[in-house]
Amino acid sequence: MRRALLGAIVGAAMTLLAPASSAFAHPPAIVGGPAEKALAEEVADFRKRLAKAVADRDAKALRSFYADSYRHTHPNGRLDGKDARIALLLSGAAVIETAHAHDVVISVPNGWASAATGRSRIGAREVRWTVTYVRAGESWQVAAAHETAITAPR
């Protein structure tokens, strides 16, 4: 009898909790207006802190700013992971993280992911880039980046 009662209680609890637990499986709601603008400003601030860490050659900060699964796709198709990217940043090479950017658009459709697009001159070439950011606690991390060289129209 105790076993049957315990089974009934567990079954009832699971029935009550199932709808609530499925709600946690979905991403946060889409945001817009002032909420998206505030989140975009957070990402813009993060981009400034990242550029400062590169300028200061702060390896510890850079390691915290890039997700462990980070991937960067170069215009020639080469892929870099987190360690290779940080080594490049510390070398002083011209990179999108520190290049003057224009046509920058930061979108944050929810509170956990963001995309920034822009255009920069890296050395002698002009590139369009996309950087994906993800929420990491109270801040952001760079999850992925991609550069495409802009060539003259044919």
C-alpha positions in Angstrom: 0.0 0.0 0.0 2.8 2.4 0.8 4.5 1.6 -2.5 1.2 2.3 -4.4 0.7 5.6 -2.5 4.3 6.7 -3.2 3.8 5.8 -6.9 0.7 7.9 -7.1 2.4 10.9 -5.5 5.4 10.7 -7.8 3.1 10.2 -10.8 1.0 13.3 -9.8 4.1 15.4 -9.2 5.5 14.4 -12.7 2.2 15.3 -14.3 2.2 18.7 -12.6 5.9 19.5 -13.4 6.0 18.2 -17.0 4.4 21.3 -18.5 6.7 23.7 -16.6 9.8 21.8 -17.4 9.1 21.8 -21.1 9.0 25.6 -21.0 12.6 25.6 -19.9 13.6 23.7 -23.1 12.9 26.7 -25.3 15.0 29.8 -25.7 13.9 33.1 -24.2 11.3 35.1 -25.9 12.2 37.4 -28.8 12.9 41.0 -27.7 12.6 44.2 -29.5 12.6 48.0 -29.1 14.2 49.4 -26.0 15.1 45.9 -24.6 17.0 45.0 -27.8 18.7 48.4 -27.9 19.9 47.9 -24.3 21.3 44.5 -25.1 23.0 45.8 -28.2 24.7 48.4 -26.1 25.9 45.6 -23.8 27.4 43.9 -26.8 29.0 47.1 -28.1 30.6 47.6 -24.7 31.9 44.1 -24.7 33.4 44.7 -28.1 35.3 47.7 -26.7 36.6 45.7 -23.7 37.7 43.0 -26.1 39.6 45.5 -28.3 41.2 46.9 -25.2 42.3 43.5 -24.1 43.9 42.9 -27.5 45.6 46.3 -27.4 46.9 45.5 -23.8 47.9 42.0 -24.9 45.9 40.7 -21.9 45.9 36.9 -22.5 43.9 36.1 -19.4 41.1 38.5 -20.4 41.1 37.2 -24.0 40.8 33.6 -22.8 37.7 34.6 -20.9 36.2 36.6 -23.8 36.3 33.7 -26.3 34.1 30.5 -25.9 36.1 27.3 -25.7 34.3 26.2 -28.9 35.2 29.4 -30.8 35.8 29.2 -34.6 37.1 31.9 -36.9 36.8 31.5 -40.7 39.3 33.5 -42.7 38.6 34.8 -46.2 40.7 32.0 -47.6 38.6 29.4 -45.8 41.2 28.6 -43.0 39.7 27.9 -39.6 41.2 29.0 -36.3 40.1 27.8 -32.9 40.3 29.7 -29.7 44.0 29.2 -29.0 45.1 30.0 -32.5 43.0 33.2 -32.6 44.3 34.4 -29.2 47.9 33.7 -30.4 47.2 35.8 -33.5 45.6 38.6 -31.4 48.7 38.7 -29.1 51.1 38.8 -32.1 49.9 42.3 -33.0 48.6 41.2 -36.4 45.9 43.3 -38.1 42.5 41.7 -37.1 38.8 42.5 -37.2 38.8 42.8 -33.4 40.9 46.0 -33.5 40.4 47.3 -37.0 38.3 50.4 -37.5 34.8 49.2 -38.3 32.0 50.9 -40.2 28.5 49.8 -41.2 28.3 48.0 -37.9 24.9 46.5 -37.0 24.4 44.6 -33.7 21.3 42.6 -33.4 20.2 40.8 -30.2 16.9 39.1 -30.8 17.0 37.6 -27.3 19.0 37.8 -24.2 21.4 34.9 -24.9 22.8 35.4 -28.4 23.8 38.3 -30.6 25.2 38.9 -34.1 27.3 41.9 -35.2 28.1 42.6 -38.8 30.3 45.2 -40.2 33.0 46.2 -42.6 36.7 46.8 -41.9 40.1 47.3 -43.7 42.5 44.6 -42.6 45.9 45.5 -44.0 45.4 46.0 -47.7 42.1 44.3 -48.0 38.5 45.3 -47.2 36.4 42.7 -45.5 32.8 42.2 -44.4 32.6 40.3 -41.2 30.1 38.6 -38.9 30.7 37.9 -35.3 28.4 35.8 -33.1 28.3 36.4 -29.4 26.6 34.2 -26.7 25.7 35.1 -23.1 28.1 33.8 -20.5 26.8 34.6 -17.1 26.6 38.4 -16.7 28.7 39.1 -19.8 29.2 37.8 -23.4 31.7 35.6 -25.2 32.7 35.4 -28.8 31.4 32.1 -30.2 32.3 32.4 -33.9 33.5 34.9 -36.5 33.7 35.0 -40.3 35.5 37.3 -42.7 34.7 37.7 -46.4 37.1 39.7 -48.6 35.3 42.3 -50.7 36.5 42.2 -54.3 35.9 44.6 -57.1 32.8 43.9 -59.1 33.5 42.2 -62.4 
